[in-house]
């Protein structure tokens, strides 16, 4: 009888069936998903509809001011309008996030578990911002190395041994510290404003820093299509510790400019 040469593709498929890996998703490649967003094979489908932008942090001489709007977008649809993206970790730390909100909720649960573990030790020590930042870099880098990253950028603001602390970590685990930090698409518009203000006056008091962040959030609302006129404001000071205000509302004017 006439014989035909088997294709290389069929040999690979047969080998996968023998090893039981035929249905295993390839790293970095989304599986076929149902309309609900979960895959038919039970694996996660890498689709992140609920995302948000515009977290801004600024260090003044007495503390940290951090702001984040409340909008969660479904593509270009302003779907969720009351999201809280600033988390009070303890009396010394605020955690701010941009990116996928579901991943932020997962990270929040991890942080709460870590706080509970610290409380169970009952050794008189609490979580410090530098420790939280270092731990988050390991978490983010580990997930990135497993081809399943948390799609977030985080800002960690707080007081480390009585001094203002402001650092960030992104979805790859890349981390740095700076007096001015902004995440998301809005960083391209807000960072130059904040840097110039810091260079002109790096000894701002709390009221001046709050007014500056108000102007920055106003610029983001005007220029960024994924921004929103309501935002939360996180304040870290040596006197009062951590406090989160809001949602606060921005003033805006969309009429014709006066000539």
C-alpha positions as a Markdown table, in Angstrom:
| # | Residue | x | y | z |
|---|---|---|---|---|
| 1 | Unk | 0.0 | 0.0 | 0.0 |
| 2 | Unk | 1.0 | 3.6 | -0.6 |
| 3 | Unk | 2.5 | 5.3 | 2.4 |
| 4 | Unk | 2.4 | 9.0 | 3.2 |
| 5 | Unk | 4.9 | 11.0 | 5.3 |
| 6 | Unk | 3.3 | 12.3 | 8.5 |
| 7 | Unk | 3.5 | 16.1 | 8.9 |
| 8 | Unk | 5.7 | 17.5 | 11.7 |
| 9 | Unk | 2.6 | 19.2 | 13.1 |
| 10 | Unk | 0.7 | 15.9 | 13.6 |
| 11 | Unk | 3.8 | 14.3 | 15.3 |
| 12 | Unk | 3.9 | 17.2 | 17.7 |
| 13 | Unk | 0.2 | 16.9 | 18.4 |
| 14 | Unk | 0.5 | 13.1 | 19.0 |
| 15 | Unk | 3.4 | 13.8 | 21.4 |
| 16 | Unk | 1.4 | 16.3 | 23.4 |
| 17 | Unk | -1.5 | 13.9 | 23.7 |
| 18 | Unk | 0.9 | 11.2 | 25.0 |
| 19 | Unk | 2.4 | 13.6 | 27.5 |
| 20 | Unk | -1.1 | 15.0 | 28.5 |
| 21 | Unk | -0.1 | 18.5 | 27.6 |
| 22 | Unk | -2.3 | 19.1 | 24.6 |
| 23 | Unk | -4.8 | 21.3 | 26.5 |
| 24 | Unk | -2.2 | 23.1 | 28.5 |
| 25 | Unk | -2.1 | 26.9 | 27.6 |
| 26 | Unk | 1.2 | 28.1 | 26.2 |
| 27 | Unk | 3.0 | 30.8 | 28.3 |
| 28 | Unk | 1.8 | 34.3 | 27.5 |
| 29 | Unk | -0.9 | 33.0 | 25.1 |
| 30 | Unk | -4.6 | 33.5 | 26.1 |
| 31 | Unk | -6.8 | 30.4 | 25.9 |
| 32 | Unk | -10.1 | 30.2 | 24.2 |
| 33 | Unk | -12.5 | 32.0 | 26.5 |
| 34 | Unk | -16.2 | 32.0 | 27.1 |
| 35 | Unk | -18.2 | 35.3 | 27.1 |
| 36 | Unk | -17.9 | 35.5 | 30.9 |
| 37 | Unk | -14.1 | 35.8 | 30.6 |
| 38 | Unk | -13.0 | 32.4 | 31.9 |
| 39 | Unk | -11.5 | 29.8 | 29.6 |
| 40 | Unk | -13.1 | 26.5 | 28.7 |
| 41 | Unk | -10.1 | 24.6 | 29.9 |
| 42 | Unk | -10.4 | 26.2 | 33.4 |
| 43 | Unk | -7.4 | 28.5 | 32.9 |
| 44 | Unk | -7.5 | 32.2 | 33.3 |
| 45 | Unk | -8.1 | 34.2 | 30.1 |
| 46 | Unk | -5.8 | 37.2 | 30.0 |
| 47 | Unk | -8.4 | 39.9 | 29.5 |
| 48 | Unk | -8.7 | 42.8 | 31.8 |
| 49 | Unk | -11.8 | 44.9 | 31.1 |
| 50 | Unk | -11.9 | 46.9 | 34.4 |
| 51 | Unk | -8.9 | 49.3 | 34.3 |
| 52 | Unk | -8.1 | 52.7 | 35.6 |
| 53 | Unk | -5.5 | 55.4 | 35.3 |
| 54 | Unk | -4.0 | 58.4 | 37.0 |
| 55 | Unk | -2.3 | 57.9 | 40.4 |
| 56 | Unk | -0.1 | 60.7 | 41.5 |
| 57 | Unk | 2.3 | 61.1 | 44.4 |
| 58 | Unk | 4.2 | 64.1 | 45.7 |
| 59 | Unk | 6.6 | 64.4 | 48.6 |
| 60 | Unk | 6.7 | 67.7 | 50.5 |
| 61 | Unk | 9.0 | 68.6 | 53.4 |
| 62 | Unk | 6.6 | 67.2 | 56.0 |
| 63 | Unk | 4.9 | 64.2 | 54.4 |
| 64 | Unk | 3.4 | 62.7 | 51.3 |
| 65 | Unk | 0.3 | 63.7 | 49.3 |
| 66 | Unk | -1.2 | 61.1 | 46.9 |
| 67 | Unk | -4.2 | 61.3 | 44.6 |
| 68 | Unk | -6.2 | 58.9 | 42.5 |
| 69 | Unk | -9.5 | 59.3 | 40.6 |
| 70 | Unk | -12.4 | 56.9 | 41.1 |
| 71 | Unk | -13.1 | 55.8 | 37.5 |
| 72 | Unk | -12.9 | 52.2 | 36.2 |
| 73 | Unk | -13.1 | 52.0 | 32.4 |
| 74 | Unk | -14.5 | 49.1 | 30.4 |
| 75 | Unk | -12.5 | 49.8 | 27.2 |
| 76 | Unk | -13.6 | 53.4 | 26.5 |
| 77 | Unk | -16.7 | 53.1 | 28.5 |
| 78 | Unk | -16.7 | 54.9 | 31.9 |
| 79 | Unk | -18.3 | 51.8 | 33.6 |
| 80 | Unk | -17.4 | 52.1 | 37.3 |
| 81 | Unk | -17.4 | 55.5 | 38.8 |
| 82 | Unk | -16.9 | 54.9 | 42.5 |
| 83 | Unk | -13.7 | 52.8 | 42.8 |
| 84 | Unk | -11.3 | 53.3 | 45.7 |
| 85 | Unk | -7.7 | 53.0 | 44.6 |
| 86 | Unk | -6.1 | 54.3 | 47.8 |
| 87 | Unk | -5.7 | 51.8 | 50.6 |
| 88 | Unk | -4.9 | 52.7 | 54.1 |
| 89 | Unk | -2.5 | 49.9 | 55.1 |
| 90 | Unk | -1.9 | 51.1 | 58.7 |
| 91 | Unk | -1.2 | 54.4 | 60.5 |
| 92 | Unk | 2.0 | 54.9 | 58.5 |
| 93 | Unk | 1.3 | 53.6 | 54.9 |
| 94 | Unk | -1.0 | 54.4 | 52.0 |
| 95 | Unk | -1.0 | 52.1 | 49.0 |
| 96 | Unk | -2.1 | 53.6 | 45.7 |
| 97 | Unk | -2.7 | 51.6 | 42.5 |
| 98 | Unk | -3.4 | 52.0 | 38.8 |
| 99 | Unk | -4.1 | 49.3 | 36.2 |
| 100 | Unk | -6.3 | 46.3 | 36.5 |
| 101 | Unk | -8.7 | 46.8 | 39.4 |
| 102 | Unk | -9.3 | 43.0 | 39.9 |
| 103 | Unk | -5.5 | 42.5 | 40.3 |
| 104 | Unk | -5.5 | 45.4 | 42.8 |
| 105 | Unk | -8.2 | 43.7 | 44.8 |
| 106 | Unk | -6.1 | 40.5 | 44.9 |
| 107 | Unk | -3.1 | 42.5 | 46.1 |
| 108 | Unk | -5.2 | 44.1 | 48.8 |
| 109 | Unk | -6.2 | 40.7 | 50.1 |
| 110 | Unk | -2.5 | 39.7 | 50.2 |
| 111 | Unk | -1.6 | 42.9 | 52.1 |
| 112 | Unk | -4.5 | 42.3 | 54.6 |
| 113 | Unk | -3.2 | 38.8 | 55.2 |
| 114 | Unk | 0.3 | 40.1 | 55.8 |
| 115 | Unk | -1.0 | 42.6 | 58.3 |
| 116 | Unk | -2.9 | 39.9 | 60.1 |
| 117 | Unk | 0.2 | 37.8 | 60.3 |
| 118 | Unk | 2.1 | 40.7 | 61.8 |
| 119 | Unk | -0.7 | 41.2 | 64.4 |
| 120 | Unk | -0.7 | 37.6 | 65.3 |
| 121 | Unk | 3.1 | 37.8 | 66.1 |
| 122 | Unk | 2.2 | 40.5 | 68.8 |
| 123 | Unk | 5.8 | 41.6 | 69.0 |
| 124 | Unk | 5.2 | 45.3 | 69.1 |
| 125 | Unk | 6.3 | 46.0 | 65.5 |
| 126 | Unk | 4.1 | 47.1 | 62.6 |
| 127 | Unk | 4.6 | 46.9 | 58.9 |
| 128 | Unk | 6.8 | 49.7 | 57.6 |
| 129 | Unk | 6.6 | 51.3 | 54.1 |
| 130 | Unk | 10.1 | 50.1 | 53.1 |
| 131 | Unk | 9.2 | 46.5 | 54.0 |
| 132 | Unk | 5.9 | 46.7 | 52.1 |
| 133 | Unk | 7.6 | 48.1 | 49.0 |
| 134 | Unk | 10.4 | 45.4 | 49.1 |
| 135 | Unk | 7.8 | 42.7 | 49.5 |
| 136 | Unk | 5.7 | 44.0 | 46.6 |
| 137 | Unk | 8.7 | 44.1 | 44.3 |
| 138 | Unk | 9.2 | 40.3 | 45.0 |
| 139 | Unk | 5.5 | 39.6 | 44.4 |
| 140 | Unk | 5.3 | 41.5 | 41.2 |
| 141 | Unk | 8.5 | 40.1 | 39.8 |
| 142 | Unk | 7.5 | 36.5 | 40.7 |
| 143 | Unk | 4.2 | 36.8 | 38.9 |
| 144 | Unk | 5.9 | 38.3 | 35.9 |
| 145 | Unk | 8.4 | 35.5 | 35.8 |
| 146 | Unk | 5.5 | 33.0 | 35.8 |
| 147 | Unk | 4.0 | 34.8 | 32.7 |
| 148 | Unk | 1.0 | 35.8 | 34.8 |
| 149 | Unk | 1.7 | 39.4 | 35.9 |
| 150 | Unk | -0.4 | 41.6 | 38.1 |
| 151 | Unk | -1.3 | 44.4 | 35.6 |
| 152 | Unk | -0.7 | 47.2 | 38.1 |
| 153 | Unk | 1.6 | 50.1 | 39.0 |
| 154 | Unk | 1.7 | 50.8 | 42.7 |
| 155 | Unk | 2.7 | 53.8 | 44.7 |
| 156 | Unk | 3.8 | 53.2 | 48.3 |
| 157 | Unk | 3.6 | 56.4 | 50.5 |
| 158 | Unk | 4.3 | 56.6 | 54.2 |
| 159 | Unk | 6.7 | 57.5 | 57.0 |
| 160 | Unk | 9.9 | 55.5 | 57.5 |
| 161 | Unk | 11.5 | 56.3 | 60.8 |
| 162 | Unk | 9.7 | 59.6 | 60.8 |
| 163 | Unk | 10.8 | 60.6 | 57.3 |
| 164 | Unk | 8.6 | 60.8 | 54.2 |
| 165 | Unk | 8.8 | 57.7 | 52.0 |
| 166 | Unk | 7.6 | 57.6 | 48.4 |
| 167 | Unk | 8.4 | 54.7 | 46.0 |
| 168 | Unk | 6.8 | 52.8 | 43.2 |
| 169 | Unk | 6.8 | 49.3 | 41.6 |
| 170 | Unk | 5.3 | 48.3 | 38.3 |
| 171 | Unk | 4.0 | 45.1 | 36.8 |
| 172 | Unk | 7.5 | 43.8 | 36.0 |
| 173 | Unk | 8.8 | 44.4 | 39.5 |
| 174 | Unk | 10.8 | 47.5 | 38.5 |
| 175 | Unk | 11.1 | 49.8 | 41.4 |
| 176 | Unk | 12.5 | 53.2 | 42.2 |
| 177 | Unk | 12.1 | 56.2 | 44.5 |
| 178 | Unk | 11.6 | 59.8 | 43.6 |
| 179 | Unk | 10.0 | 63.0 | 45.1 |
| 180 | Unk | 7.5 | 63.0 | 42.2 |
| 181 | Unk | 5.8 | 59.8 | 41.0 |
| 182 | Unk | 2.9 | 59.3 | 38.6 |
| 183 | Unk | 1.5 | 56.2 | 37.0 |
| 184 | Unk | -0.6 | 55.3 | 34.0 |
| 185 | Unk | -1.1 | 57.3 | 30.9 |
| 186 | Unk | -1.5 | 60.5 | 32.9 |
| 187 | Unk | 2.1 | 60.3 | 34.0 |
| 188 | Unk | 3.2 | 61.8 | 30.6 |
| 189 | Unk | 1.2 | 64.9 | 31.4 |
| 190 | Unk | 1.4 | 65.2 | 35.2 |
| 191 | Unk | 5.1 | 64.5 | 35.8 |
| 192 | Unk | 6.5 | 67.6 | 34.0 |
| 193 | Unk | 4.1 | 69.8 | 36.1 |
| 194 | Unk | 5.1 | 68.2 | 39.4 |
| 195 | Unk | 8.8 | 68.2 | 38.6 |
| 196 | Unk | 8.8 | 71.9 | 37.8 |
| 197 | Unk | 6.9 | 72.7 | 41.0 |
| 198 | Unk | 9.3 | 70.6 | 43.1 |
| 199 | Unk | 12.3 | 72.3 | 41.5 |
| 200 | Unk | 10.9 | 75.7 | 42.1 |
| 201 | Unk | 9.9 | 74.9 | 45.7 |
| 202 | Unk | 10.9 | 71.7 | 47.4 |
| 203 | Unk | 9.8 | 72.9 | 50.8 |
| 204 | Unk | 6.1 | 73.1 | 50.1 |
| 205 | Unk | 3.7 | 72.8 | 53.1 |
| 206 | Unk | 0.7 | 70.5 | 53.1 |
| 207 | Unk | -1.7 | 73.1 | 51.8 |
| 208 | Unk | 0.5 | 74.1 | 48.8 |
| 209 | Unk | 1.0 | 70.4 | 47.9 |
| 210 | Unk | -2.8 | 69.7 | 48.1 |
| 211 | Unk | -3.4 | 72.7 | 45.8 |
| 212 | Unk | -0.8 | 71.5 | 43.4 |
| 213 | Unk | -2.3 | 68.0 | 43.1 |
| 214 | Unk | -5.7 | 69.6 | 42.6 |
| 215 | Unk | -4.3 | 71.4 | 39.6 |
| 216 | Unk | -2.7 | 68.2 | 38.3 |
| 217 | Unk | -5.9 | 66.2 | 38.6 |
| 218 | Unk | -7.7 | 69.0 | 36.8 |
| 219 | Unk | -5.2 | 68.8 | 33.9 |
| 220 | Unk | -5.6 | 65.0 | 33.7 |
| 221 | Unk | -9.3 | 65.4 | 33.6 |
| 222 | Unk | -9.1 | 67.9 | 30.7 |
| 223 | Unk | -6.4 | 66.0 | 28.7 |
| 224 | Unk | -6.9 | 62.3 | 29.5 |
| 225 | Unk | -10.0 | 60.6 | 28.1 |
| 226 | Unk | -9.9 | 57.9 | 30.8 |
| 227 | Unk | -9.9 | 60.4 | 33.7 |
| 228 | Unk | -12.8 | 61.5 | 35.9 |
| 229 | Unk | -13.7 | 64.7 | 37.9 |
| 230 | Unk | -13.8 | 62.9 | 41.2 |
| 231 | Unk | -10.8 | 61.7 | 43.2 |
| 232 | Unk | -9.5 | 60.5 | 46.5 |
| 233 | Unk | -6.7 | 62.3 | 48.3 |
| 234 | Unk | -4.3 | 60.5 | 50.6 |
| 235 | Unk | -2.3 | 62.6 | 53.1 |
| 236 | Unk | 0.6 | 61.3 | 55.2 |
| 237 | Unk | 2.0 | 63.7 | 57.9 |
| 238 | Unk | 4.1 | 63.3 | 61.0 |
| 239 | Unk | 1.4 | 64.9 | 63.2 |
| 240 | Unk | -1.7 | 63.0 | 62.0 |
| 241 | Unk | -0.4 | 59.9 | 60.3 |
| 242 | Unk | -2.5 | 58.7 | 57.4 |
| 243 | Unk | -5.8 | 60.1 | 56.3 |
| 244 | Unk | -7.8 | 59.6 | 53.1 |
| 245 | Unk | -10.2 | 62.3 | 52.0 |
| 246 | Unk | -12.9 | 62.2 | 49.4 |
| 247 | Unk | -14.2 | 61.7 | 46.9 |
| 248 | Unk | -13.5 | 65.3 | 46.1 |
| 249 | Unk | -14.9 | 67.0 | 43.0 |
| 250 | Unk | -12.9 | 69.0 | 40.4 |
| 251 | Unk | -14.2 | 72.3 | 39.0 |
| 252 | Unk | -14.2 | 72.3 | 35.2 |
| 253 | Unk | -15.3 | 74.6 | 32.3 |
| 254 | Unk | -16.1 | 73.3 | 28.9 |
| 255 | Unk | -17.5 | 76.5 | 27.3 |
| 256 | Unk | -15.9 | 78.5 | 24.5 |
| 257 | Unk | -12.8 | 80.3 | 25.5 |
| 258 | Unk | -13.1 | 84.1 | 25.7 |
| 259 | Unk | -11.3 | 85.9 | 22.9 |
